[in-house]
Amino acid sequence: MANDHRNGNAESRSNEDRPRRRGGGCGRGGGCGCALPSLVLVVGIILAIFGTNLGIGVSVRVPFTESNLSVAGSVGSKELAIDTLPNYVEQKVADNNNILNQSITLTMWPAEGVSLIVLGKQEGAPVVDVHLDAERR
């Protein structure tokens, strides 16, 4: 039993009155990386078998600064995972010299998935950029 002292009431609430929260899903604390394992498992392994990799990225300059906000990802063959990311974020995977850097890498058999969010100075990054890259060994 819990007491509600906000309005001066000693109203009691039982656990049955509370809404139930269930875990899981990207919007409930799982973060953006919750889809990465299934993406690497299905798409990544298929692309890796064919020696192919897909990379995508978006970058926007933060107004009145030299920093960019970049979101990028890559899936497919291990050898090409970093190469298909935009050039200005290739060296930022697992880097700690930014305001914000969330890097996630996942390797499964011949496949690898990389996703990252970077806020900070990125040498060579344009004011606005949309990057799409497909490479084959």
URPE-V253008 format. One record per helix or strand of 2 or more residues. SS is the DSSP state (helix for helix, strand for strand). FROM is the first residue (numbers start at 1). LEN is the number of residues. If there is no record, write none. Layout:
ss=[SS,SS]
from=[FROM,FROM]
len=[LEN,LEN]
//
This chain:
ss=[strand,strand,helix,helix,helix,strand,strand,helix,helix,strand,strand,strand]
from=[2,11,15,26,32,52,67,78,87,100,111,128]
len=[3,3,3,5,18,10,11,3,6,9,11,9]
//
